[in-house]
Amino acid sequence: MKTTIFDLLSRKGQQPVSMLTAYDYNTARIMDEAGIDMILVGDSLGNVMLGYENTLAVTVDDMIHHGKAVCRGAKQAFVVIDMPFMSYQTSVEEAVRNAGRIMKETNCQAVKLEGGVEYADRIKAITQAGIPVVAHIGLTPQSFNALGGYKVQGKSLEQAQKLIKDAEAVEKAGAFAITLECVPAPLAKLITEQSDALTIGIGAGNGCDGQVLVYQDMLGYTGGFVPKFVKKYADLHSVMLEAFKQYKEECANRSFPEVSQSYAISDEVMQALFEVEEIRR
C-alpha cells in the first residue's frame, strides 16, 4: 500500500524515515523494492541529470517530466517533487498554480519548496489548496548566490535563531515535514525536538526524524566532488567506467558479440541463399 503522511508522522521520535532522490522510472522502482520510505524528485536533476552548473535553470516542465516517471515506478514510496526556482517566488497565486499543476500532472503526494519565514504565506496557501508541503530551510541551493555559496547555515547565534524561527513559521503555515540542509547537528536535533513536523536531514546529523541523499552521491555515480555529509555506499563510477572500457575493447577486437549473443540460421537456408544470389550475378 502507498505510504501516507500519517504513516510518516506516526514515526516521528520513533523510527527514522529514509528518503532518496530519484529522477526516472527504473531507479524509483528499485528504491521501492528496497523499501525506501520517501522519494524526492529534486531540482538537483539540473546538476546530476541535465548537466547544469546549478539548479536555477530547472523548469516546472522538467520537474513534471521526471516526476511522472518516478511516480509510475514508486508503488509504495511517498513521492515529493521540488518546486523549481521562480515557480513560487513571484506570488502566492503563482505558487499555488504551479504546485497544483505539479501534483495534478504527476500524481505525486507532496511538493517541496525552499525558504522559511519569507515563504510561509506560499506554504499556507498551497496547503489550503489541499496540497501537502515539505519545507526546506538551512542551506537552500536555489538561494546560493544570496547565501554567498554552499555554506553550513546556523553556526552563529543570529543564524541559529533565524533557523528556529523559520522552522516554526513553516510548520505553523502547514508544512508536515521540514528538510534541514547543512545545519549543525545539535541545532538540527533541537529543531526536531521542538517541532511536531517531520524533520529530514541532509548534512544535519542523525538527530533528525529522517535522512535524504542524492542517490548519485551515495552510489559514487559521478566520480567527482561529494559533500562532507555524503556516505558512499558503492562506487558505481568505477564499475561503469570499467564496463564501458571493456565493451569498447571487445567491439574493436570483435570478441563481442559471441555466438551466444548472436542468432543462428540453418546451413540449408544459407546454401540456398548463396545459390540464388549466384544466379542473379
N, C-alpha and C positions, 0 to 999 in steps of 0.2 A: 504494500500500500504506500501511497505517496506520503512523504514526511510533511507534517503541517507545522505552522507556527506554534501551536500548542504543544506538539511533541518536543520542539526545540526549547521552548521556555520552561517546560517541566524539568529540564535537565540542568537549569541554572543552579550553580552551587552543588551539583550532584555529580554528573558525568560530563566531562568536556566534549564539545562538539568538534568534528573535523570538517574542514572546508578546503577545497582546492579550486583553482581556476580551470576552466575548460573552454574551448572555442570551436569544437567540432563534434560530430555525432559519435564517432568511434571512441574518442577519449572520454566523453561523457558516459558512454556505455560501459567502459572498463571501470571507471570510477564508481559507477552504480553497482557493478558486480562486486567491487571491493568493499562496498558498504559505506562509502563516504557520505556523510550526512547532508552537506550542502555543497553546491557547485556555484561558483561565481563566474559569470561571463564578464570578465573585467575589460575595461578600456585599455588595459595592458596589452590587449591584442594588437594595438597600434605598434608596440615595440616588438613583441615576440612573433606576431603572425604577418604583419604588414610591412615591417622594416622601417617604421618611422623612428625618429630620434626620441620622441616623447609621445604622450597620449593626446596632445592638443588637436591633432588633425583628424581624430576619430569622429565619425558622424553617427547620428541616430540610425541611419540606414545600415551602417557597418554593424552596430550592436544588434539590430534586428536580424540581419543575415546570419550572423554567427549564433545568436540566441535561439533562433528557430532550430538549427541543427542540434544544439546542446539539449534543448527541451525534448526533441524527438528521441534522444539517446538516454535521457535520465528518466527512468520509470519510477524510481523511489526517492532519489535525492531531491532536496529542496533547492530550486534554481533561482538565483538572484542575478539580475542584469544591471550593469552600470549605466547610469545616465552620463553621457559624454560631455565634454567641455562645451559650454554655451547652449546646452539643451535645457537648462533650468535657471541659469544665472540672470537672464534678461528680465523675467517677470514671473509672477505666481501662475498666471494663466498659461504661459508657455511651458512652465514646469509640469503642470497638470496634463496639458495636452500631450506632451512628449512621453510622460510616464504612462499615460493611458494607451498611447499608440504602441509602446514597447510591450506592455502587458498583453494587449489585445492581439497583436500580430505574432507574438512568440509563445504565448501560453505559459509564461514564467510565473513564479509565485511572489516575487517582490522585485523592487528596483532599489538601487543604491546610489546615493549622491553624497558628494563631499561638502564639508563645511559644517560649522556649529551654529552659534547664536545668529549669525547673519543670514542663515538659510532656514531657520526654524519655521518661518512662515510658509516656505515651499513644502517642507515636510508635513506640516499641519494640513495644508490644502490637498496634498496628494493622498494622505491617509484618509481624509474626509471623503475623498472620491472613491474610497474602497480599495486603494492600492497599498499593500504593505510596504514599509520603507526600512531599509538598513541605512543608518547614518555612517559617516566616515570622518573621523577627526584625527588630530595629530598631524603627521606628515600627509598632506593632501597633494598628490602628484600633479593634479591639474593647476595647482597654485604654486608650482615650484619656482616660477620666476619671482613672485611676490615674497616667497619664503627665503629667497637667496640660495636656492639649491635644495638638494635632497639631504636634509639635516634632521637629526633627532630633535623632537619637539617636547617641551615641558621640563627642561632641565633647570630653568630659573624659577624663582618663586612666582614671578609675574606670569610666565608661560604656564606653569603648573595650575595656577588659579584660573587662567583662561580655559584650559582644557576641562577642568571640573565644571566650569560654567557652561561650556559647550555641551558636555555630556548631559547636564541637567536640562538644558534647553531643548536638545533634540529628543530626549526621552519625553519631556512634557509635551512636545509637539506631536508625538505619536510614534516615533521610531521604535520598533520592537527589538532592534539589535543595533549595536554600535561597533564599527570597526575602529580599532585603535592601532595606528601605524607609527612605528618608530617612536614609541613612548617609553620612558624608563620603567622597568618592571615594577618597582614599588608604587609608582604613581598609577600605573595601569591596574594594579591589584586594588588600590584604594577606590578608584573609579568603579571597578567591578563590584566591590562590596557595597558601595553607596547607591548603585543603580539597580532598578528592577529589570532593566533591559538586558538582553544577552550581549556580552562583550566578546568580540572576536579579535584576537591579537595577530599582528604581523610585525615582528620586531618589538613586542611589548611584554615579553616574559611569559611564564607559564601560569600566572595567576588569573588569566582571563578565563571566560567561560568556554572559549573555543579558540582554534588557530586556523589561519589561512596562509597558503603559499601559492605562488605562481608555479604551476606544475613543471614548466620547462626548467625552472631554477632547481627544484628539488630532485629532478631526474638528471641534472647535469647535461641538459639537452643542447644548450647554446655553446658551451665551451668557453665562454668569456667571463667577464666580471659577474660575481654574485654578491649580494649584500651580506653583511656580517650575520644577520639573523637566519640565513638560509642553511638548512642541513641538507646535504646531498645524499639522497637515498640510492642513487645509481649514477652511472657515468655513461649515459646514452650517447653523448657526443663521440666518445672514443669508439664505442661499439658500432655506431652508424658509419663513422669515418672509415674504419677498417673494412666493413662490409662493402661500402661503395668502392674502395680501392680494389678489393678482391674481385668485385664484379667487373670493373674496368679492365683488369688484367685478364680475366677469363674471356671477356669479349674479344680482346686483342689477340689472344693465342688460340681462340676457337675451342677452348675446353668447356665453354658454355655456349649453347645448351648441349647436354649429354643426350645419349639415346633415351634415357628415362624421362627427359623433358621434351621429347620430340614425338610426333605422330607418325605411325607406320602406314605403308601401303603395300599391297601384295606384289610379289615379283611378276606375277602373271599380268597384272594391270600395267605395270611399268613396261614390260616387254611389249604388250600390245600398243602402248602409247608410243614407244620408240618406233615400232613398225609403221604406225600411222604417220608419224612425223617424217619418217624417212620417205614414205610415198609422196608426201607433199613437196619434199625437196626435189 
